[in-house]
Amino acid sequence: MLKIKALALAVAIMSGTASNSLQAHAQEAAAQAATDMKIQVAVATASKAWKDAFNAGDAAGAAALYEDDAVMVVKPFGTFKGKEQIHAFWTDLVSKGFDDVVYSKTVTTVLDGKSARVAADWKMNKASGVITNELWVVQSDGRALLREDYFEVAQ
């Protein structure tokens, strides 16, 4: 909806029919839409990299997509704090032959100028469940990393 409003206001500006306040609002809306798109692209790129690493059996690569002090809560298995514990969790899972993770019904919600939340259903070769909250934060280098990862494994 924001993109439609920004487009309508941009058309009004170009046709010369918009007031100064409408022009300012259009510029602000366009800037916000551009920022939101950058966040969405960074998160989608990082999420794909995480899935690719996991599916390749690269637990270290998957863990590298978390911030150093990230928190991962896996129901019913527990809470894992920091990259070392998160890496150990993924290493154990990969060693047991889990792979082929696929997300569906993915919803990405941009929170602010540097972060977004992702929720989705997921399935893999030996399990399935739901992601209730992946908090991705765009770092100073433009890459998104996971700060929080909450998901459930179906029983």
Sequence and secondary structure as in RCSB ss.txt:
>XXXX:A:sequence
MLKIKALALAVAIMSGTASNSLQAHAQEAAAQAATDMKIQVAVATASKAWKDAFNAGDAAGAAALYEDDAVMVVK
PFGTFKGKEQIHAFWTDLVSKGFDDVVYSKTVTTVLDGKSARVAADWKMNKASGVITNELWVVQSDGRALLREDY
FEVAQ
>XXXX:A:secstr
 HHHHHHHHHHHHHHT S HHHHHHHHHHHHHHHHHHHHHHHHHHHHHHHHHHHHTT HHHHHTTEEEEEEEEEE
TTEEEEHHHHHHHHHHHHHHTT    EEEEEEEEE SSSEEEEEEEEE SS EEEEEEEEEEE TTS EEEEEEE
EEE  
